[in-house]
Amino acid sequence: MNIRSLTRGDGAVIGAAVLLLIASFLPFFSVDIPNFGGGSSSHSENLWHSELFPTLPSVTLAAIVAAVAVVLARAPQFAGKHVIGLTLEQWTVALSVFVGWTALWATLFNNQDGVSKGAGAWLTLIFGLALAVVAVLSNRLPALKAPLLGAPAQPQPYGMGAPQPYGVTPPQAGYGYPGGAQSVDPAYGGAPAPQPPYGGAQVAATPTQAATPSADFSAFWFAVPVPRPLFAEDGSGAQIAELTPGTWYLAVDQRGQALVAQTQDGRRGVLQDSSGIQRG
């Protein structure tokens, strides 16, 4: 999985789960025990003590499972997968809300005489509620939907240091780019033709492998601002790849607002969300 596919909301969920794990080792409650010779001694326990079962699996371990689910949900091989009728993203929200409610109940509504709440209890309450709120809002607030690592360094469509996708030649001088002329492929409307890797067999799509692009469309290179799914051209809705920031892709046709894009290994699919893309 590309770490750039994680959003800020994902990072907040993972961070809250880690903090809940740390808080579980701190004293959750303390109690004063009278001594026979007078006075008293303080005794404390953390969430890993059997007396506090089932708070540990209901809060700490459930939060860890939610963090794992949010990471797997961003992996292309698990995108859109259902577990017991719910997607991994839905499981993340459900588990996070459960964690927040359990932390609230265990801290504020489970009081006993002579028992004082420790630092672990209050931190569990704070991080548990934070986990629930962030998980619910992560796909609704633009600030949380933004990439976790921010936008990568602006890719260079030509010149030294430009990304070199396997099996696809990035745009070079000529036809709108500084420098001299270059060879082009008329089938792509004058755009640079994909080249076979290392002199081997042709990997990228050719006019005999795919439909001819629209007559008024000129192919161009582009990069996505955030990870975007690439769907099959047959309209089945199956995801065949995930486009990631920092990599150049070739747009070979347009269908309404959607683009037909070609990946580095020559696969073609439909990019339904083309908003905010950077043209090369």
Secondary structure, DSSP 8 states (H G I E B T S, - for coil): --GGG-BHHHHHHHHHHHHHHHHTTS--EEEEEE-TTSSEEEEEE-TTSGGGTTHIIIIIIHHHHHHHHHHHHTSGGGTT-EETTEEHHHHHHHHHHHHHHHHHHHHHS---TTEEE-HHHHHHHHHHHHHHHHHHHTTT-HHHHSBTT---S---SSSTT----TT-----SSSSSSSS-----GGGTT------GGG-S--S--TTTS----TT---EEEE-SS-EEEE-TTSS--EEEEE-TT--EEEEEEETTEEEEE-TTS-EEEES--TT-EE-
